[in-house]
Amino acid sequence: MTDQVKSKQRVADYGEVFTAEREVKAMCDLVKDETERIDSRFLEPACGEGAFLAEILARKLAVVRKKYKRSVTDYEKNSLLAVSSLYGVDILADNAAACRERLFDIWNAEYKAVCGKECSDDVRRSVRFVLSLNIICGNGISMRRVDDNGNDTEIPIVFSEWAFISDMNIQRSDYTFDELLNGDRPENDDMPDWFGCFETDEGTFLKKYVCDYRKLGVTDNG
Ligand SMILES: C[S@@+](CC[C@H](N)C(=O)[O-])C[C@H]1O[C@@H](n2cnc3c(N)ncnc32)[C@H](O)[C@@H]1O
């Protein structure tokens, strides 16, 4: 087996063959400017362990380091923004978990290199929280979350849009995946009770949260 294949069974069941680094880099070079824009959004819809997201994050963070290395706060905010612009879906839970871990490790290594002793565990928790929402275990075809056996549940895939709305506050707006891709407006009756979704003239979104960027995931406000 090569690093690109975990097992013949997984290839047969899920078409799981990871893309080699050389091809990843060459494909990212086709959209080089976008990969170097801190807040440009990318979705890897069958992300595996995040081969493309990892390369894009590394490129974005190189830009963040260059521009913001002199201010810890500016570095933290912009590197968080870079992470928050990346989305992934994979049907296998171990792949989604490995992808989150891979992206966190890339971000954290850079954070340590740039901010050294001023690194904060609060910011690390915020980044982990963003990754827990952005990298999803689900079915990219049915656009539903899956259970431990990879079977569709009734829960739609939801993605969070992140944006700084003031100096320290970041806003999260949740949207259903199918709506982002197709512009579909799901019937409210189809949505599970816990979403409490509502509609605006701009489309259906589920919920908005605002909190300090260092406190994501601490309370319900994240
Ligand atoms: C060819 S691999 C590509 C992985 C990664 N994008 C890369 O380039 O290294 C395909 C991936 O799709 C996942 N997959 C298969 N069916 C899927 C589905 N219906 N929804 C989401 N992911 C799926 C597999 O688990 C596998 O990780």
The ligand as an SDF file (V2000), in Angstrom:
LIG
                    3D

 27 29  0  0  0  0  0  0  0  0999 V2000
  -10.4630   10.0060   -3.8470 C   0  0  0  0  0  0  0  0  0  0  0  0
  -10.5630   10.3250   -2.0990 S   0  0  0  0  0  0  0  0  0  0  0  0
  -10.0330   12.0110   -2.1050 C   0  0  0  0  0  0  0  0  0  0  0  0
   -9.6340   12.5270   -0.7400 C   0  0  0  0  0  0  0  0  0  0  0  0
   -9.0090   13.9170   -0.7650 C   0  0  0  0  0  0  0  0  0  0  0  0
   -9.8880   14.8950   -1.3820 N   0  0  0  0  0  0  0  0  0  0  0  0
   -7.6900   13.9150   -1.4880 C   0  0  0  0  0  0  0  0  0  0  0  0
   -7.6350   14.4730   -2.5970 O   0  0  0  0  0  0  0  0  0  0  0  0
   -6.7120   13.3670   -0.9510 O   0  0  0  0  0  0  0  0  0  0  0  0
  -12.3170   10.3830   -1.9050 C   0  0  0  0  0  0  0  0  0  0  0  0
  -12.8220   10.6450   -0.4790 C   0  0  0  0  0  0  0  0  0  0  0  0
  -14.2370   10.7880   -0.5470 O   0  0  0  0  0  0  0  0  0  0  0  0
  -14.8330   10.2130    0.5880 C   0  0  0  0  0  0  0  0  0  0  0  0
  -16.2230    9.9220    0.1910 N   0  0  0  0  0  0  0  0  0  0  0  0
  -16.7140    8.8920   -0.5400 C   0  0  0  0  0  0  0  0  0  0  0  0
  -18.0300    9.0130   -0.7330 N   0  0  0  0  0  0  0  0  0  0  0  0
  -18.3970   10.1950   -0.1220 C   0  0  0  0  0  0  0  0  0  0  0  0
  -19.6310   10.8750    0.0130 C   0  0  0  0  0  0  0  0  0  0  0  0
  -20.7820   10.4100   -0.5080 N   0  0  0  0  0  0  0  0  0  0  0  0
  -19.6350   12.0350    0.7190 N   0  0  0  0  0  0  0  0  0  0  0  0
  -18.5050   12.5220    1.2740 C   0  0  0  0  0  0  0  0  0  0  0  0
  -17.3030   11.9100    1.1720 N   0  0  0  0  0  0  0  0  0  0  0  0
  -17.2450   10.7630    0.4740 C   0  0  0  0  0  0  0  0  0  0  0  0
  -13.9660    9.0270    0.9140 C   0  0  0  0  0  0  0  0  0  0  0  0
  -14.0620    8.6460    2.2670 O   0  0  0  0  0  0  0  0  0  0  0  0
  -12.5700    9.5680    0.5440 C   0  0  0  0  0  0  0  0  0  0  0  0
  -11.9290   10.1000    1.6660 O   0  0  0  0  0  0  0  0  0  0  0  0
  1  2  1  0
  2  3  1  0
  2 10  1  0
  3  4  1  0
  4  5  1  0
  5  6  1  0
  5  7  1  0
  7  8  2  0
  7  9  1  0
 10 11  1  0
 11 12  1  0
 11 26  1  0
 12 13  1  0
 13 14  1  0
 13 24  1  0
 14 15  1  0
 14 23  1  0
 15 16  2  0
 16 17  1  0
 17 18  1  0
 17 23  2  0
 18 19  1  0
 18 20  2  0
 20 21  1  0
 21 22  2  0
 22 23  1  0
 24 25  1  0
 24 26  1  0
 26 27  1  0
M  CHG  2   2   1   9  -1
M  END
$$$$
